[in-house]
Amino acid sequence: MKLIISDKPLNINIQPEGDTRYFDLSSLKIANCMGCFGCWTKTPGKCIIRDDATTVYPCIAKSDKVLYVSHLKYGGYDTIMKTMLERALPIQQAFIRIHNGETHHVQRAVVPKQATIIAYGNISDEEMEIFRQLVARNANNMIFSSYEIIFTTESMLDNMVKTTLEKWEK
């Protein structure tokens, strides 16, 4: 499965019968993680908050290709993307593993991913470097087999997304 998660509507055509899922987070109701760890203890693998995040995080786990599109704020994901990624906690377990000499959570049936992250906005060199470090840390924890970061402006965003989707088709 291929997955596109964006913090704003994108001008793309996704066929409903295909193997690509698209979520515009700005159109969904996603609450903040409460940090209760119910997804680890009370309802393993399932968040106790019943909102739209429960349809998104299973797709994150199943996808072998992901495209995250987020406005870059202070070197990090914009609020709505950060909230969704935090709410994906149920795809991890409370147990710890050693990965590349570091401790990380054991994933719950998560497929390794080829990830593309498109960060858009008026981005400084310092923000780019901070974001590169953030994505590298996420890559270890989220089982990215490979990843690419693309920095762009908001006006060029749709073109960058279309270029990425064309690469997926090859």
N, C-alpha and C positions, 0 to 999 in steps of 0.2 A: 504494500500500500504506500502511496505517496500522500504527503500531508502539507498543506499550506495554512499557516496561521499568521494573520495580519492584525495590526492594531487599527486599521482603517479599511474601508471598502477598496477593493482593487478592481481595475477594469480588465477582468479576465473572463474567459469562457471555460467553465469546467463542466464536462459531461456528467450528468448524474449517474449514468450506468457504468462509468469508468472506474479505475482503481485509485483515483485522486480525490481526496476530501479537502474542502476549503472552509475555513472558519474565519469570519470577520468578527474579531473579538469585540469591536465597538457596538455590534448589534446584539450581543449576548449579555445575559445577567450572570456575572461571576463575582461572588463575594470573596473577601480576603480569607486566607487560611487562618483558622483560630489557634493553630498550634496545639490542638487537643490530642493529636496522635491516635485518634479513634480509627483512622485508616490502617493503623498498625496493630491495634489491640482489640477494639470492639468489633469492627467490620473489616477485617484484613483485605486490603486491595480496593476498598470502596470508601470514598469520603462520606462523612455523615451529613455534610451540607448538601441539600438537594437543590442544585441550580444547574446552569448550563455547562459548568466545568465537567460535570460527570459524563457528558457526551464527548468532550474534547480529549481528556487525558487517556482514555483507552486507545484512541487513535494515535496518540503520541507513542504509546508502547508498541503498537503493531506496525508502525511505519518504518520502512527501510530508507526512505528519502524524505527529508523534511526541509521546508522553506519557512523560516521565521522572518517576518517583515515588521520592523519596529522603528519608531522615531527614537533617535538617540538623545537621551537626557543625562547630562552630567557624566558621560562615559558609561551609561548603563541602559538597559531596556526601559522603554516608557512604562508608566504605571500599569496599564492594562495587560501588557505582555508579561511583565514581572509577576503580576498577580496570578496569571494563568500558569506560568512555569512553577510558581510556588504551590499552586493547587494540584500540580501533577505528583505530589508527594506519594499518593497511593500506589504509584507504579514502582515504588521502592519499598524495601523491607527495613525493619529496624536493625537488621544484622549488618555487620561491617565486613568488608573484604579488603585485601591489600591489592591495589592496582597501581602498577608502575612505582612501587615503593611508597604509596600514599594510601591512607584509609578512605574508603568510599562505601556508600550503602550498596547492599546487594539489590539488584534490580529484580522486579517481579515479572518474568516472561517478557522482557523488553528486547526487541530486535535491534541489533547494531544499525547505526544510521549514517548515511551520507547526508550531511547537513549543509545548507546554505543559509547564511544569515545576512539579510539586507538591512543595513542601518541607514536611515535617511535623516536629513535635516542640515542645518548650518553647523558643520562639525569641525572642531578645532583639532590640531595634531595631537594635543594632550588627550582629548576625549577619545580619539581613535586608538591611542596606545592603551588607555585604561580599558576600553571595550575589547581590544584584542586579548588582553590578559583575562578578562571576565569570561569570554567565550572559550578560551583555552581551558579554564577551570571547569566550565560547564561541560566541555567535551569529554573530560575524564569522568565526570559524574553521570552523564547522560548517555554513555556508550556511543559516542560518535566515532565511527571507524575512520571518517575523514570529515573535514569541514572547510568551508570557504566563507570569508567575510567580504561583503561588498559594501562600500560606502558610497552614498549618492545623495543627490538633492531630492527634494520632494517632487520637483517638476520632472525629474528623470526616473522616478520610481516605477511607473508602469512599464517603461521600456526595459528596466533592469529585471523586473519580474518576468516579463515575456521572454527575455533572453535566457533566463534560468530555466523556465519551463520548456523552451526549445531544446536545451541541453538534455533535459530529462527524456525527451522523445527519441534522442539519438542512441 
